[in-house]
Amino acid sequence: MPFPKADKIWMDGEFVDWDDATVHILTPTIHYGWGVFEGIRAYATDRGPAVFQLDPHVERLFRSARIYPPLDEIPFTPAQVADAIRETIRVNQHDSCYIRPVVYLGYGEMGLNPLPSTPRIAIATWEWGTYLGEEALEKGVKVMVSSYRRIGKNTIPPASKTNGQYINSSLAKVEALRAGYDESIMLSEDGYVAEGTGENIFVIQDGVVTTPPLSDGPLGGITRGSCIQVLRDLGHEVREDHVVRTDLFLADEIFLTGTAAEITPVREVEGRQVGTGTRGPVTTEVQTTFMDAVTGKLDQYKDWLSYVND
Ligand code: PMP
């Protein structure tokens, strides 16, 4: 499928044409993975496009960068980056879109010492439908447990969205696709369930919802946090506790959360049907509430949205 190009990409404070948004082949980011990024969505609402959890996403971008000097020397403030995101959506005239800010190292010195290089920042937007497929949101996906472990705390910090670390997620994703599954679930170095390759995981058994604690290595997903809030508001008990592989086999319901995947049910784990093999009642409830919230239909969650045209 051709890439759904937009008109412009914001690069270091200026808009450039989509096809001209290029970097030099010798930037250290290409060679060593130095970069941090975000994935954000804007949804169509009655008041025009609204960015879901804009400030928390921009804060996470800056937090990711703090772990990796000199990426922390982003030449813009978080407020300027948030404004630039809204402006990019306006310039590209999206009703809804996916948003990809990326901080990377410009063309400078080559070698394993990134400190002499200067960080640069770009924001791209494009119209992107469901990540795991429209059908997946309703019917669920089939997952396997990956043979690749999620990067350990002292290998590459898993708390950051760092460009280079995603080779770990991609290996697990390719493994799943080649084996006929839609997605991989990754275990921590200690063998606990951590998360999907680009999604957090929630497991429901006997009415209790459990999601792995951040100490087991999942990214602190912003959708994860919003889902915990929705589930608690709906009266469900949510625990952040270890999840082991057998919990996946015995669960009544499992769902994945993420900006790209939104809330996607899991219908099968390595050939074993999850619950009734269809989207379960708790998953349906949280998915419906979440989608109503992000499209501006629920006053209770209005703080989650930043309207682009206001
Ligand atoms: N885990 C990983 C590894 C991810 O890349 C993502 C996507 N950012 C998530 C979880 C979900 O996080 P969020 O809800 O903030 O998109």
Residues whose N, C-alpha, C, O or C-beta is under 5 A from the ligand:
A	BS01	PMP	G39 E195 G196 T197 G198 E199 N200 L219 G220 G221 I222 T223 R224 T257 G258 T259 A260
